[in-house]
């Protein structure tokens, strides 16, 4: 659920097909926060928009207990931001993975 720009999420401890796919990235990049159901990509899109359109510095805080999914959430956030940066360069959705993205996600 969203509480303003805060996303409260629960680790389902199992994969949910399509939840974090390229199609989900494309869907959430086209909508503002609150227009679609709560999702980490919606939060990441709001961060990206504020960064580039308003020239405001951004900070994303991901917290939770051990095993809550903080590392996976961080990877998803970075995956979205990387895809958005590629989109701004005109790359199609299917080619959004780059060496830079892979290096960041592996770190």
Buried (B, 14 or more C-beta within 10 A) or exposed (E): EBEEEEBEBEEEEEEEEEEBEBEBBBBBBEEEBEEBEBBBBBBBBBBBBBBEEEEEEBEBEBEEEEEBBBEEBBBBBBBBBBBBBBBEEEBEEEEBBBEEBEEBBEE
